[in-house]
Amino acid sequence: MKNKLRELRTVRGWSQAELGERLNVSRQTINALEKEKYDPSLPLAFKIAALFELRIEEIFEPDSK
Amino acid sequence: MPGAKEIKEMMIDRIKKRSKLVRPMMIPFILYIGALVISVNYLDTISTNWKYGIALLPVVPAVWMALGVIKAINQLDELEQKIMFEGAAFSLLTTTLGLMVFGFLKQVGVEQPSFPYIIIFMMFMWLIGKLRGNRKYR
């Protein structure tokens, strides 16, 4: 699954660790999400969407439509 | 290449993660060592029914340690839990396969591994599985 997490994070000037703290996950998890090596669970995806005040589909997008 | 800031964050993250797992197990581990020393050294000197209690004494802190492990796993985030469980699955499969090999070799007279060696092998395979997971999601 593709995502705009890195873009959204850097726009706000947050480090991976800072974003991890805001979402209560480790920096490793943020890194794996940004590199699209790991897809978040639905609760985490909602948490990310709420943090960036966007809808889930505005951040995450399936590999093939 | 990660920058100096990222490397520092990675190290802090690693320390945080390790202490999250290790801290709840420190006291029960020390008690386990103490109970083990008592159990090994004084078991032969007791002839009453207390010997069963003394023999099983290390199990009490071991249960405490097991509860600590469960608590620590519950505190991990979803990816960390996934890596942990992938490691456990890898350990279970490799240990089962290893035991199968020894089971078949028993027919030709190969000596069976003792229980502590199986546990150590299982823990080692869990570690290997965890390292595989860390590499996969890096």
N, CA and C atoms of all chains as a GROMACS GRO file, in nm:
protein
  609
    1MET      N    1   0.084  -0.120   0.000
    1MET     CA    2   0.000   0.000   0.000
    1MET      C    3   0.088   0.126   0.000
    2LYS      N    4   0.054   0.218  -0.088
    2LYS     CA    5   0.131   0.345  -0.094
    2LYS      C    6   0.078   0.442   0.012
    3ASN      N    7   0.167   0.531   0.060
    3ASN     CA    8   0.119   0.631   0.156
    3ASN      C    9   0.200   0.761   0.147
    4LYS      N   10   0.143   0.866   0.205
    4LYS     CA   11   0.208   0.998   0.199
    4LYS      C   12   0.264   1.038   0.335
    5LEU      N   13   0.293   0.938   0.416
    5LEU     CA   14   0.333   0.964   0.554
    5LEU      C   15   0.460   1.050   0.565
    6ARG      N   16   0.562   1.013   0.487
    6ARG     CA   17   0.688   1.088   0.495
    6ARG      C   18   0.667   1.234   0.457
    7GLU      N   19   0.592   1.251   0.349
    7GLU     CA   20   0.562   1.386   0.299
    7GLU      C   21   0.490   1.468   0.408
    8LEU      N   22   0.387   1.408   0.466
    8LEU     CA   23   0.308   1.478   0.568
    8LEU      C   24   0.393   1.510   0.692
    9ARG      N   25   0.480   1.417   0.726
    9ARG     CA   26   0.565   1.436   0.844
    9ARG      C   27   0.666   1.548   0.821
   10THR      N   28   0.734   1.543   0.706
   10THR     CA   29   0.839   1.643   0.681
   10THR      C   30   0.782   1.785   0.666
   11VAL      N   31   0.661   1.794   0.612
   11VAL     CA   32   0.595   1.926   0.599
   11VAL      C   33   0.579   1.989   0.738
   12ARG      N   34   0.550   1.904   0.837
   12ARG     CA   35   0.531   1.953   0.974
   12ARG      C   36   0.663   1.966   1.050
   13GLY      N   37   0.771   1.922   0.989
   13GLY     CA   38   0.903   1.932   1.052
   13GLY      C   39   0.925   1.834   1.167
   14TRP      N   40   0.851   1.724   1.166
   14TRP     CA   41   0.867   1.624   1.273
   14TRP      C   42   0.969   1.520   1.232
   15SER      N   43   1.039   1.468   1.331
   15SER     CA   44   1.128   1.355   1.305
   15SER      C   45   1.044   1.227   1.314
   16GLN      N   46   1.101   1.115   1.271
   16GLN     CA   47   1.028   0.988   1.280
   16GLN      C   48   0.996   0.956   1.427
   17ALA      N   49   1.093   0.986   1.515
   17ALA     CA   50   1.072   0.957   1.658
   17ALA      C   51   0.957   1.041   1.715
   18GLU      N   52   0.954   1.170   1.671
   18GLU     CA   53   0.846   1.259   1.719
   18GLU      C   54   0.710   1.208   1.675
   19LEU      N   55   0.702   1.168   1.547
   19LEU     CA   56   0.575   1.116   1.496
   19LEU      C   57   0.537   0.988   1.570
   20GLY      N   58   0.638   0.905   1.594
   20GLY     CA   59   0.615   0.781   1.669
   20GLY      C   60   0.559   0.809   1.806
   21GLU      N   61   0.613   0.911   1.874
   21GLU     CA   62   0.563   0.947   2.007
   21GLU      C   63   0.419   0.995   2.002
   22ARG      N   64   0.388   1.074   1.898
   22ARG     CA   65   0.250   1.125   1.885
   22ARG      C   66   0.151   1.012   1.859
   23LEU      N   67   0.200   0.907   1.791
   23LEU     CA   68   0.110   0.794   1.758
   23LEU      C   69   0.125   0.677   1.857
   24ASN      N   70   0.218   0.694   1.951
   24ASN     CA   71   0.248   0.590   2.050
   24ASN      C   72   0.297   0.459   1.984
   25VAL      N   73   0.382   0.475   1.884
   25VAL     CA   74   0.448   0.360   1.821
   25VAL      C   75   0.598   0.389   1.813
   26SER      N   76   0.678   0.287   1.783
   26SER     CA   77   0.822   0.307   1.779
   26SER      C   78   0.867   0.375   1.649
   27ARG      N   79   0.990   0.426   1.651
   27ARG     CA   80   1.045   0.489   1.531
   27ARG      C   81   1.058   0.387   1.418
   28GLN      N   82   1.088   0.262   1.458
   28GLN     CA   83   1.101   0.153   1.359
   28GLN      C   84   0.969   0.136   1.282
   29THR      N   85   0.858   0.145   1.355
   29THR     CA   86   0.726   0.130   1.291
   29THR      C   87   0.701   0.243   1.192
   30ILE      N   88   0.736   0.366   1.232
   30ILE     CA   89   0.719   0.481   1.142
   30ILE      C   90   0.804   0.462   1.016
   31ASN      N   91   0.927   0.417   1.037
   31ASN     CA   92   1.018   0.395   0.925
   31ASN      C   93   0.963   0.288   0.830
   32ALA      N   94   0.913   0.179   0.886
   32ALA     CA   95   0.857   0.069   0.804
   32ALA      C   96   0.733   0.117   0.727
   33LEU      N   97   0.652   0.202   0.794
   33LEU     CA   98   0.533   0.256   0.726
   33LEU      C   99   0.574   0.347   0.611
   34GLU      N  100   0.670   0.436   0.638
   34GLU     CA  101   0.715   0.530   0.535
   34GLU      C  102   0.778   0.459   0.416
   35LYS      N  103   0.848   0.352   0.445
   35LYS     CA  104   0.912   0.277   0.336
   35LYS      C  105   0.816   0.179   0.269
   36GLU      N  106   0.692   0.181   0.315
   36GLU     CA  107   0.584   0.095   0.262
   36GLU      C  108   0.618  -0.053   0.272
   37LYS      N  109   0.688  -0.086   0.379
   37LYS     CA  110   0.721  -0.226   0.404
   37LYS      C  111   0.619  -0.288   0.497
   38TYR      N  112   0.541  -0.202   0.559
   38TYR     CA  113   0.440  -0.249   0.655
   38TYR      C  114   0.313  -0.166   0.640
   39ASP      N  115   0.200  -0.235   0.633
   39ASP     CA  116   0.071  -0.167   0.627
   39ASP      C  117   0.011  -0.160   0.767
   40PRO      N  118  -0.035  -0.041   0.808
   40PRO     CA  119  -0.086  -0.031   0.946
   40PRO      C  120  -0.220  -0.100   0.964
   41SER      N  121  -0.250  -0.132   1.089
   41SER     CA  122  -0.382  -0.186   1.121
   41SER      C  123  -0.484  -0.074   1.101
   42LEU      N  124  -0.611  -0.108   1.097
   42LEU     CA  125  -0.715  -0.006   1.079
   42LEU      C  126  -0.714   0.096   1.195
   43PRO      N  127  -0.704   0.051   1.322
   43PRO     CA  128  -0.699   0.151   1.430
   43PRO      C  129  -0.582   0.248   1.417
   44LEU      N  130  -0.464   0.197   1.375
   44LEU     CA  131  -0.348   0.287   1.360
   44LEU      C  132  -0.368   0.380   1.241
   45ALA      N  133  -0.427   0.330   1.134
   45ALA     CA  134  -0.454   0.414   1.017
   45ALA      C  135  -0.549   0.527   1.055
   46PHE      N  136  -0.650   0.498   1.138
   46PHE     CA  137  -0.743   0.602   1.185
   46PHE      C  138  -0.671   0.705   1.271
   47LYS      N  139  -0.579   0.655   1.355
   47LYS     CA  140  -0.503   0.742   1.443
   47LYS      C  141  -0.416   0.838   1.360
   48ILE      N  142  -0.353   0.783   1.256
   48ILE     CA  143  -0.269   0.865   1.168
   48ILE      C  144  -0.355   0.970   1.098
   49ALA      N  145  -0.469   0.925   1.048
   49ALA     CA  146  -0.560   1.017   0.978
   49ALA      C  147  -0.606   1.129   1.072
   50ALA      N  148  -0.637   1.094   1.196
   50ALA     CA  149  -0.684   1.194   1.293
   50ALA      C  150  -0.572   1.292   1.325
   51LEU      N  151  -0.449   1.241   1.337
   51LEU     CA  152  -0.335   1.328   1.370
   51LEU      C  153  -0.311   1.431   1.260
   52PHE      N  154  -0.321   1.388   1.134
   52PHE     CA  155  -0.297   1.480   1.022
   52PHE      C  156  -0.425   1.549   0.974
   53GLU      N  157  -0.534   1.523   1.044
   53GLU     CA  158  -0.665   1.581   1.011
   53GLU      C  159  -0.702   1.560   0.864
   54LEU      N  160  -0.684   1.436   0.822
   54LEU     CA  161  -0.717   1.397   0.684
   54LEU      C  162  -0.799   1.268   0.690
   55ARG      N  163  -0.855   1.230   0.574
   55ARG     CA  164  -0.924   1.101   0.569
   55ARG      C  165  -0.821   0.992   0.537
   56ILE      N  166  -0.850   0.870   0.576
   56ILE     CA  167  -0.755   0.758   0.554
   56ILE      C  168  -0.715   0.750   0.406
   57GLU      N  169  -0.816   0.761   0.317
   57GLU     CA  170  -0.786   0.745   0.173
   57GLU      C  171  -0.703   0.862   0.116
   58GLU      N  172  -0.692   0.970   0.192
   58GLU     CA  173  -0.607   1.082   0.148
   58GLU      C  174  -0.460   1.055   0.184
   59ILE      N  175  -0.438   0.960   0.274
   59ILE     CA  176  -0.301   0.927   0.316
   59ILE      C  177  -0.256   0.794   0.254
   60PHE      N  178  -0.346   0.698   0.257
   60PHE     CA  179  -0.313   0.564   0.206
   60PHE      C  180  -0.387   0.537   0.075
   61GLU      N  181  -0.318   0.464  -0.008
   61GLU     CA  182  -0.378   0.432  -0.138
   61GLU      C  183  -0.334   0.290  -0.176
   62PRO      N  184  -0.426   0.208  -0.224
   62PRO     CA  185  -0.387   0.070  -0.259
   62PRO      C  186  -0.287   0.068  -0.373
   63ASP      N  187  -0.208  -0.040  -0.384
   63ASP     CA  188  -0.104  -0.050  -0.487
   63ASP      C  189  -0.162  -0.041  -0.628
   64SER      N  190  -0.271  -0.116  -0.654
   64SER     CA  191  -0.332  -0.108  -0.786
   64SER      C  192  -0.479  -0.079  -0.771
   65LYS      N  193  -0.524   0.023  -0.842
   65LYS     CA  194  -0.666   0.062  -0.833
   65LYS      C  195  -0.748  -0.020  -0.929
   66MET      N  196   2.188   0.685   0.320
   66MET     CA  197   2.258   0.674   0.449
   66MET      C  198   2.188   0.758   0.555
   67PRO      N  199   2.160   0.702   0.674
   67PRO     CA  200   2.096   0.782   0.777
   67PRO      C  201   2.190   0.887   0.835
   68GLY      N  202   2.136   1.005   0.866
   68GLY     CA  203   2.216   1.113   0.922
   68GLY      C  204   2.242   1.090   1.071
   69ALA      N  205   2.322   1.182   1.130
   69ALA     CA  206   2.358   1.169   1.272
   69ALA      C  207   2.235   1.171   1.362
   70LYS      N  208   2.136   1.258   1.326
   70LYS     CA  209   2.015   1.271   1.407
   70LYS      C  210   1.935   1.140   1.404
   71GLU      N  211   1.927   1.084   1.282
   71GLU     CA  212   1.852   0.957   1.267
   71GLU      C  213   1.918   0.842   1.343
   72ILE      N  214   2.053   0.839   1.338
   72ILE     CA  215   2.127   0.734   1.409
   72ILE      C  216   2.102   0.746   1.559
   73LYS      N  217   2.105   0.872   1.609
   73LYS     CA  218   2.081   0.897   1.752
   73LYS      C  219   1.940   0.850   1.789
   74GLU      N  220   1.842   0.884   1.705
   74GLU     CA  221   1.703   0.842   1.730
   74GLU      C  222   1.690   0.690   1.728
   75MET      N  223   1.762   0.626   1.634
   75MET     CA  224   1.757   0.481   1.623
   75MET      C  225   1.809   0.416   1.751
   76MET      N  226   1.920   0.475   1.804
   76MET     CA  227   1.981   0.420   1.925
   76MET      C  228   1.889   0.438   2.045
   77ILE      N  229   1.829   0.558   2.057
   77ILE     CA  230   1.736   0.585   2.168
   77ILE      C  231   1.618   0.489   2.160
   78ASP      N  232   1.567   0.471   2.038
   78ASP     CA  233   1.454   0.382   2.014
   78ASP      C  234   1.487   0.239   2.057
   79ARG      N  235   1.608   0.196   2.021
   79ARG     CA  236   1.652   0.060   2.055
   79ARG      C  237   1.664   0.043   2.207
   80ILE      N  238   1.722   0.144   2.274
   80ILE     CA  239   1.738   0.137   2.421
   80ILE      C  240   1.602   0.133   2.488
   81LYS      N  241   1.510   0.221   2.439
   81LYS     CA  242   1.375   0.227   2.496
   81LYS      C  243   1.307   0.092   2.484
   82LYS      N  244   1.318   0.032   2.364
   82LYS     CA  245   1.254  -0.095   2.336
   82LYS      C  246   1.310  -0.206   2.424
   83ARG      N  247   1.443  -0.206   2.438
   83ARG     CA  248   1.509  -0.310   2.517
   83ARG      C  249   1.470  -0.296   2.664
   84SER      N  250   1.469  -0.172   2.716
   84SER     CA  251   1.436  -0.155   2.858
   84SER      C  252   1.290  -0.188   2.884
   85LYS      N  253   1.204  -0.164   2.783
   85LYS     CA  254   1.062  -0.197   2.795
   85LYS      C  255   1.045  -0.348   2.815
   86LEU      N  256   1.131  -0.426   2.750
   86LEU     CA  257   1.123  -0.572   2.758
   86LEU      C  258   1.196  -0.627   2.880
   87VAL      N  259   1.310  -0.567   2.911
   87VAL     CA  260   1.396  -0.624   3.016
   87VAL      C  261   1.352  -0.584   3.157
   88ARG      N  262   1.312  -0.457   3.177
   88ARG     CA  263   1.281  -0.406   3.311
   88ARG      C  264   1.183  -0.493   3.391
   89PRO      N  265   1.067  -0.533   3.333
   89PRO     CA  266   0.974  -0.611   3.416
   89PRO      C  267   1.026  -0.749   3.454
   90MET      N  268   1.134  -0.792   3.390
   90MET     CA  269   1.185  -0.927   3.416
   90MET      C  270   1.306  -0.930   3.508
   91MET      N  271   1.357  -0.812   3.546
   91MET     CA  272   1.479  -0.806   3.627
   91MET      C  273   1.461  -0.868   3.765
   92ILE      N  274   1.359  -0.823   3.840
   92ILE     CA  275   1.338  -0.873   3.977
   92ILE      C  276   1.307  -1.023   3.975
   93PRO      N  277   1.208  -1.069   3.894
   93PRO     CA  278   1.184  -1.215   3.892
   93PRO      C  279   1.306  -1.296   3.850
   94PHE      N  280   1.392  -1.239   3.762
   94PHE     CA  281   1.511  -1.313   3.720
   94PHE      C  282   1.609  -1.329   3.836
   95ILE      N  283   1.628  -1.221   3.913
   95ILE     CA  284   1.717  -1.227   4.030
   95ILE      C  285   1.661  -1.329   4.131
   96LEU      N  286   1.529  -1.324   4.153
   96LEU     CA  287   1.465  -1.419   4.245
   96LEU      C  288   1.479  -1.562   4.193
   97TYR      N  289   1.470  -1.577   4.061
   97TYR     CA  290   1.484  -1.710   4.000
   97TYR      C  291   1.622  -1.768   4.029
   98ILE      N  292   1.725  -1.685   4.012
   98ILE     CA  293   1.863  -1.729   4.038
   98ILE      C  294   1.876  -1.770   4.186
   99GLY      N  295   1.820  -1.684   4.275
   99GLY     CA  296   1.824  -1.713   4.420
   99GLY      C  297   1.754  -1.845   4.451
  100ALA      N  298   1.634  -1.864   4.395
  100ALA     CA  299   1.556  -1.986   4.419
  100ALA      C  300   1.629  -2.109   4.364
  101LEU      N  301   1.695  -2.089   4.250
  101LEU     CA  302   1.770  -2.199   4.189
  101LEU      C  303   1.887  -2.242   4.278
  102VAL      N  304   1.958  -2.142   4.332
  102VAL     CA  305   2.072  -2.170   4.422
  102VAL      C  306   2.023  -2.245   4.546
  103ILE      N  307   1.911  -2.198   4.605
  103ILE     CA  308   1.855  -2.264   4.724
  103ILE      C  309   1.813  -2.406   4.688
  104SER      N  310   1.741  -2.420   4.579
  104SER     CA  311   1.689  -2.550   4.538
  104SER      C  312   1.802  -2.652   4.512
  105VAL      N  313   1.906  -2.607   4.444
  105VAL     CA  314   2.017  -2.698   4.410
  105VAL      C  315   2.099  -2.734   4.534
  106ASN      N  316   2.125  -2.634   4.618
  106ASN     CA  317   2.215  -2.658   4.733
  106ASN      C  318   2.150  -2.726   4.853
  107TYR      N  319   2.022  -2.698   4.877
  107TYR     CA  320   1.960  -2.750   5.000
  107TYR      C  321   1.866  -2.867   4.980
  108LEU      N  322   1.841  -2.905   4.858
  108LEU     CA  323   1.745  -3.013   4.831
  108LEU      C  324   1.787  -3.146   4.896
  109ASP      N  325   1.914  -3.178   4.891
  109ASP     CA  326   1.962  -3.305   4.946
  109ASP      C  327   1.956  -3.310   5.099
  110THR      N  328   1.955  -3.192   5.163
  110THR     CA  329   1.957  -3.189   5.310
  110THR      C  330   1.816  -3.204   5.369
  111ILE      N  331   1.712  -3.195   5.284
  111ILE     CA  332   1.574  -3.203   5.333
  111ILE      C  333   1.514  -3.339   5.299
  112SER      N  334   1.455  -3.403   5.400
  112SER     CA  335   1.398  -3.535   5.373
  112SER      C  336   1.245  -3.537   5.388
  113THR      N  337   1.189  -3.426   5.437
  113THR     CA  338   1.043  -3.421   5.454
  113THR      C  339   0.974  -3.388   5.322
  114ASN      N  340   0.840  -3.372   5.333
  114ASN     CA  341   0.764  -3.336   5.212
  114ASN      C  342   0.800  -3.197   5.158
  115TRP      N  343   0.871  -3.118   5.240
  115TRP     CA  344   0.914  -2.984   5.198
  115TRP      C  345   1.003  -2.990   5.074
  116LYS      N  346   1.064  -3.109   5.053
  116LYS     CA  347   1.157  -3.121   4.940
  116LYS      C  348   1.087  -3.094   4.805
  117TYR      N  349   0.956  -3.128   4.799
  117TYR     CA  350   0.883  -3.101   4.674
  117TYR      C  351   0.870  -2.949   4.652
  118GLY      N  352   0.840  -2.882   4.763
  118GLY     CA  353   0.828  -2.735   4.757
  118GLY      C  354   0.959  -2.670   4.719
  119ILE      N  355   1.068  -2.719   4.782
  119ILE     CA  356   1.202  -2.662   4.754
  119ILE      C  357   1.242  -2.691   4.609
  120ALA      N  358   1.211  -2.813   4.561
  120ALA     CA  359   1.246  -2.850   4.423
  120ALA      C  360   1.172  -2.761   4.322
  121LEU      N  361   1.047  -2.724   4.358
  121LEU     CA  362   0.966  -2.644   4.266
  121LEU      C  363   0.979  -2.493   4.290
  122LEU      N  364   1.060  -2.455   4.388
  122LEU     CA  365   1.074  -2.313   4.424
  122LEU      C  366   1.108  -2.222   4.303
  123PRO      N  367   1.201  -2.262   4.214
  123PRO     CA  368   1.232  -2.173   4.100
  123PRO      C  369   1.116  -2.151   4.004
  124VAL      N  370   1.014  -2.236   4.014
  124VAL     CA  371   0.900  -2.222   3.922
  124VAL      C  372   0.823  -2.092   3.953
  125VAL      N  373   0.819  -2.053   4.083
  125VAL     CA  374   0.741  -1.934   4.122
  125VAL      C  375   0.794  -1.808   4.051
  126PRO      N  376   0.925  -1.775   4.066
  126PRO     CA  377   0.972  -1.657   3.989
  126PRO      C  378   0.968  -1.679   3.838
  127ALA      N  379   0.976  -1.806   3.794
  127ALA     CA  380   0.969  -1.834   3.649
  127ALA      C  381   0.830  -1.796   3.596
  128VAL      N  382   0.725  -1.826   3.675
  128VAL     CA  383   0.589  -1.787   3.636
  128VAL      C  384   0.578  -1.634   3.633
  129TRP      N  385   0.638  -1.569   3.733
  129TRP     CA  386   0.639  -1.422   3.740
  129TRP      C  387   0.709  -1.366   3.614
  130MET      N  388   0.820  -1.431   3.577
  130MET     CA  389   0.893  -1.388   3.457
  130MET      C  390   0.805  -1.405   3.332
  131ALA      N  391   0.735  -1.518   3.324
  131ALA     CA  392   0.649  -1.545   3.208
  131ALA      C  393   0.539  -1.438   3.199
  132LEU      N  394   0.482  -1.400   3.316
  132LEU     CA  395   0.379  -1.295   3.317
  132LEU      C  396   0.439  -1.161   3.273
  133GLY      N  397   0.565  -1.138   3.314
  133GLY     CA  398   0.637  -1.016   3.273
  133GLY      C  399   0.655  -1.011   3.123
  134VAL      N  400   0.686  -1.128   3.064
  134VAL     CA  401   0.705  -1.136   2.918
  134VAL      C  402   0.574  -1.101   2.848
  135ILE      N  403   0.463  -1.160   2.898
  135ILE     CA  404   0.332  -1.134   2.837
  135ILE      C  405   0.298  -0.984   2.846
  136LYS      N  406   0.324  -0.926   2.966
  136LYS     CA  407   0.295  -0.784   2.987
  136LYS      C  408   0.381  -0.698   2.892
  137ALA      N  409   0.509  -0.735   2.881
  137ALA     CA  410   0.600  -0.659   2.794
  137ALA      C  411   0.556  -0.669   2.648
  138ILE      N  412   0.512  -0.788   2.605
  138ILE     CA  413   0.467  -0.805   2.466
  138ILE      C  414   0.342  -0.720   2.440
  139ASN      N  415   0.253  -0.715   2.540
  139ASN     CA  416   0.132  -0.634   2.525
  139ASN      C  417   0.161  -0.485   2.514
  140GLN      N  418   0.277  -0.444   2.570
  140GLN     CA  419   0.312  -0.301   2.565
  140GLN      C  420   0.379  -0.262   2.433
  141LEU      N  421   0.419  -0.362   2.355
  141LEU     CA  422   0.484  -0.332   2.227
  141LEU      C  423   0.381  -0.281   2.127
  142ASP      N  424   0.428  -0.206   2.027
  142ASP     CA  425   0.332  -0.160   1.927
  142ASP      C  426   0.305  -0.273   1.826
  143GLU      N  427   0.215  -0.248   1.731
  143GLU     CA  428   0.170  -0.358   1.644
  143GLU      C  429   0.280  -0.421   1.558
  144LEU      N  430   0.372  -0.339   1.507
  144LEU     CA  431   0.480  -0.396   1.425
  144LEU      C  432   0.577  -0.477   1.511
  145GLU      N  433   0.608  -0.421   1.630
  145GLU     CA  434   0.699  -0.493   1.722
  145GLU      C  435   0.639  -0.628   1.761
  146GLN      N  436   0.506  -0.630   1.785
  146GLN     CA  437   0.438  -0.756   1.819
  146GLN      C  438   0.443  -0.853   1.701
  147LYS      N  439   0.424  -0.799   1.582
  147LYS     CA  440   0.427  -0.883   1.461
  147LYS      C  441   0.565  -0.949   1.447
  148ILE      N  442   0.671  -0.868   1.467
  148ILE     CA  443   0.808  -0.920   1.458
  148ILE      C  444   0.831  -1.027   1.564
  149MET      N  445   0.782  -0.998   1.686
  149MET     CA  446   0.797  -1.092   1.798
  149MET      C  447   0.727  -1.225   1.767
  150PHE      N  448   0.605  -1.218   1.716
  150PHE     CA  449   0.530  -1.340   1.687
  150PHE      C  450   0.586  -1.414   1.565
  151GLU      N  451   0.637  -1.340   1.468
  151GLU     CA  452   0.702  -1.406   1.353
  151GLU      C  453   0.825  -1.482   1.402
  152GLY      N  454   0.897  -1.420   1.497
  152GLY     CA  455   1.014  -1.485   1.557
  152GLY      C  456   0.975  -1.611   1.632
  153ALA      N  457   0.863  -1.602   1.708
  153ALA     CA  458   0.815  -1.718   1.785
  153ALA      C  459   0.772  -1.831   1.692
  154ALA      N  460   0.706  -1.795   1.581
  154ALA     CA  461   0.663  -1.896   1.484
  154ALA      C  462   0.784  -1.964   1.420
  155PHE      N  463   0.885  -1.882   1.387
  155PHE     CA  464   1.008  -1.936   1.328
  155PHE      C  465   1.075  -2.032   1.426
  156SER      N  466   1.078  -1.991   1.552
  156SER     CA  467   1.140  -2.074   1.657
  156SER      C  468   1.065  -2.206   1.673
  157LEU      N  469   0.933  -2.198   1.675
  157LEU     CA  470   0.850  -2.319   1.693
  157LEU      C  471   0.872  -2.418   1.576
  158LEU      N  472   0.872  -2.362   1.455
  158LEU     CA  473   0.889  -2.448   1.337
  158LEU      C  474   1.027  -2.512   1.331
  159THR      N  475   1.131  -2.431   1.353
  159THR     CA  476   1.267  -2.486   1.344
  159THR      C  477   1.293  -2.587   1.456
  160THR      N  478   1.241  -2.559   1.577
  160THR     CA  479   1.260  -2.653   1.688
  160THR      C  480   1.186  -2.783   1.660
  161THR      N  481   1.063  -2.773   1.607
  161THR     CA  482   0.986  -2.893   1.574
  161THR      C  483   1.060  -2.976   1.469
  162LEU      N  484   1.111  -2.908   1.366
  162LEU     CA  485   1.186  -2.979   1.261
  162LEU      C  486   1.312  -3.044   1.318
  163GLY      N  487   1.381  -2.969   1.405
  163GLY     CA  488   1.502  -3.023   1.470
  163GLY      C  489   1.471  -3.147   1.552
  164LEU      N  490   1.360  -3.141   1.627
  164LEU     CA  491   1.321  -3.256   1.710
  164LEU      C  492   1.279  -3.374   1.623
  165MET      N  493   1.216  -3.342   1.509
  165MET     CA  494   1.179  -3.450   1.414
  165MET      C  495   1.303  -3.522   1.365
  166VAL      N  496   1.406  -3.443   1.331
  166VAL     CA  497   1.532  -3.500   1.283
  166VAL      C  498   1.589  -3.594   1.388
  167PHE      N  499   1.593  -3.545   1.515
  167PHE     CA  500   1.646  -3.629   1.623
  167PHE      C  501   1.557  -3.751   1.646
  168GLY      N  502   1.426  -3.731   1.630
  168GLY     CA  503   1.332  -3.841   1.647
  168GLY      C  504   1.359  -3.954   1.548
  169PHE      N  505   1.385  -3.917   1.422
  169PHE     CA  506   1.414  -4.019   1.321
  169PHE      C  507   1.552  -4.082   1.341
  170LEU      N  508   1.646  -3.997   1.385
  170LEU     CA  509   1.782  -4.048   1.408
  170LEU      C  510   1.790  -4.142   1.528
  171LYS      N  511   1.689  -4.134   1.614
  171LYS     CA  512   1.684  -4.222   1.732
  171LYS      C  513   1.684  -4.368   1.688
  172GLN      N  514   1.620  -4.391   1.570
  172GLN     CA  515   1.611  -4.528   1.517
  172GLN      C  516   1.747  -4.589   1.485
  173VAL      N  517   1.845  -4.499   1.460
  173VAL     CA  518   1.979  -4.550   1.430
  173VAL      C  519   2.074  -4.527   1.548
  174GLY      N  520   2.014  -4.504   1.664
  174GLY     CA  521   2.094  -4.499   1.787
  174GLY      C  522   2.152  -4.365   1.825
  175VAL      N  523   2.110  -4.255   1.757
  175VAL     CA  524   2.163  -4.123   1.794
  175VAL      C  525   2.097  -4.078   1.926
  176GLU      N  526   2.180  -4.026   2.015
  176GLU     CA  527   2.131  -3.983   2.147
  176GLU      C  528   2.039  -3.862   2.134
  177GLN      N  529   1.933  -3.860   2.213
  177GLN     CA  530   1.836  -3.750   2.207
  177GLN      C  531   1.886  -3.628   2.287
  178PRO      N  532   1.858  -3.506   2.238
  178PRO     CA  533   1.903  -3.389   2.314
  178PRO      C  534   1.825  -3.376   2.445
  179SER      N  535   1.892  -3.324   2.547
  179SER     CA  536   1.822  -3.308   2.675
  179SER      C  537   1.736  -3.181   2.672
  180PHE      N  538   1.642  -3.174   2.763
  180PHE     CA  539   1.543  -3.066   2.768
  180PHE      C  540   1.605  -2.926   2.772
  181PRO      N  541   1.704  -2.899   2.861
  181PRO     CA  542   1.762  -2.763   2.862
  181PRO      C  543   1.821  -2.721   2.728
  182TYR      N  544   1.880  -2.817   2.655
  182TYR     CA  545   1.937  -2.782   2.523
  182TYR      C  546   1.827  -2.743   2.424
  183ILE      N  547   1.713  -2.812   2.437
  183ILE     CA  548   1.600  -2.780   2.347
  183ILE      C  549   1.552  -2.638   2.375
  184ILE      N  550   1.542  -2.603   2.505
  184ILE     CA  551   1.497  -2.468   2.543
  184ILE      C  552   1.595  -2.363   2.488
  185ILE      N  553   1.724  -2.389   2.508
  185ILE     CA  554   1.827  -2.293   2.461
  185ILE      C  555   1.818  -2.278   2.309
  186PHE      N  556   1.800  -2.391   2.239
  186PHE     CA  557   1.787  -2.388   2.093
  186PHE      C  558   1.665  -2.304   2.051
  187MET      N  559   1.554  -2.327   2.124
  187MET     CA  560   1.430  -2.254   2.095
  187MET      C  561   1.449  -2.103   2.111
  188MET      N  562   1.516  -2.064   2.222
  188MET     CA  563   1.540  -1.922   2.249
  188MET      C  564   1.630  -1.863   2.140
  189PHE      N  565   1.731  -1.939   2.100
  189PHE     CA  566   1.825  -1.893   1.998
  189PHE      C  567   1.751  -1.873   1.865
  190MET      N  568   1.664  -1.968   1.833
  190MET     CA  569   1.588  -1.959   1.707
  190MET      C  570   1.490  -1.841   1.710
  191TRP      N  571   1.436  -1.812   1.830
  191TRP     CA  572   1.348  -1.696   1.846
  191TRP      C  573   1.426  -1.569   1.815
  192LEU      N  574   1.548  -1.563   1.870
  192LEU     CA  575   1.634  -1.448   1.846
  192LEU      C  576   1.664  -1.433   1.696
  193ILE      N  577   1.695  -1.545   1.631
  193ILE     CA  578   1.724  -1.542   1.486
  193ILE      C  579   1.599  -1.492   1.412
  194GLY      N  580   1.483  -1.546   1.451
  194GLY     CA  581   1.357  -1.506   1.387
  194GLY      C  582   1.328  -1.359   1.406
  195LYS      N  583   1.359  -1.307   1.525
  195LYS     CA  584   1.337  -1.167   1.556
  195LYS      C  585   1.431  -1.079   1.472
  196LEU      N  586   1.556  -1.123   1.461
  196LEU     CA  587   1.653  -1.047   1.380
  196LEU      C  588   1.611  -1.045   1.232
  197ARG      N  589   1.555  -1.157   1.186
  197ARG     CA  590   1.504  -1.165   1.048
  197ARG      C  591   1.393  -1.061   1.029
  198GLY      N  592   1.303  -1.058   1.129
  198GLY     CA  593   1.191  -0.964   1.126
  198GLY      C  594   1.239  -0.819   1.125
  199ASN      N  595   1.337  -0.789   1.212
  199ASN     CA  596   1.390  -0.652   1.220
  199ASN      C  597   1.449  -0.611   1.086
  200ARG      N  598   1.515  -0.705   1.020
  200ARG     CA  599   1.578  -0.679   0.891
  200ARG      C  600   1.472  -0.657   0.782
  201LYS      N  601   1.369  -0.741   0.790
  201LYS     CA  602   1.260  -0.735   0.691
  201LYS      C  603   1.188  -0.599   0.692
  202TYR      N  604   1.167  -0.544   0.812
  202TYR     CA  605   1.089  -0.419   0.823
  202TYR      C  606   1.178  -0.296   0.844
  203ARG      N  607   1.309  -0.311   0.821
  203ARG     CA  608   1.400  -0.198   0.843
  203ARG      C  609   1.387  -0.094   0.733
   0.00000   0.00000   0.00000
